Amino acid sequence: MDIIATLQKALNLSESADVSVHPAGAVNRVYRVQDPANSLLSLSEGNPQITVHEKLEDVPIDLAVKWLGDDDFSGVQRKHQFALQQQLYEVGIAPQPIWLSNDETIWVEQWESDSASTGLSSSRHASLTLAETLMRIHSLSITAKPLNLVSRWRHYCEVAKLDTSSDLYLNAQALRKNVIKSEQDDEDCVLCHNDLLTNHLLLGKNNTIKIIDWEYAAMGNRYFDLASCCLINKLDMNESEELVAHYAKVMNIDEGDALNKFKLHTEIVQTTNDLWFAALNADKSN
């Protein structure tokens, strides 16, 4: 894919624009596009589709470009996620989204040029950093569309063409009532990231953490987000319980209640993960 040619017209890139490939997930491709000959503010000139915030300085173009064209199965509503990230940018927690192509296959946001992945800091456990980051996200007064996990599970089952007698399908059916109950719990309904890898935490200017990859963000149960975080970061039982205990302490939640709810959602998250990969693998084989 010639990303420069694709973006040339949309972003008014110059001949000197440079593109480099960066690590990405299972369905996306990520590029960094730098164009010293053009400024970020110049993107909006004559292009009403580009939304550049007034407070940005007139700095050279330095963008993260995500190619989403290989995602035919996730069911993510990109336009809604783009609008959500604009709100997240305005409160200083996410990079600024710049442009989403009409066919929703190309997503452009500001590159966090001075950032470095916080990773597994030697000075403190990753579980504590993740717990405090989740607390920060869950405390935001920003609303999004509900996760609607039952609907997502149904979608993944359809894409994967799961046999109704398979263990995975039967397990999902057995958990259905718990999932519905979880999503109806108003006390635990918060804005969730749902994909919080340590690599998605970037240490930016003034030592502040910016969070990237909000594709799966939605209103949902806080314990689903905690369990998702533990699963994708491959935390062991002790690290997971440390994360939950620290989160509960900071959020002033009873630790015993938090751990019980977390354990239930660990099973829900594992099933969600299995269904997601079943849909991904089925989509790849088509």
Secondary structure, 3 states (H helix, E strand, C coil): CCHHHHHHHHHCCCCCCEEEEECCCCCCEEEEEEEEEEECHHHHCCCCCCCCCCCCCCCEEEEEEEECCCCCCCCCCHHHHHHHHHHHHHCCCCCCEEEECCCCCEEEEECCCCCEECCCCCCCCHHHHHHHHHHHHHCCCCCCCECCHHHHHHHHHHHHCCCCCCHHHHHHHHHHHHHHHHHCCHHHEEEECCCCCHHHEEECHHHCEEECCCCCCEEEEHHHHHHHHHHHCCCCHHHHHHHHHHHHHHHCCCHHHHHHHHHHHHHHHHHHHHHHHHHHHHHHHC
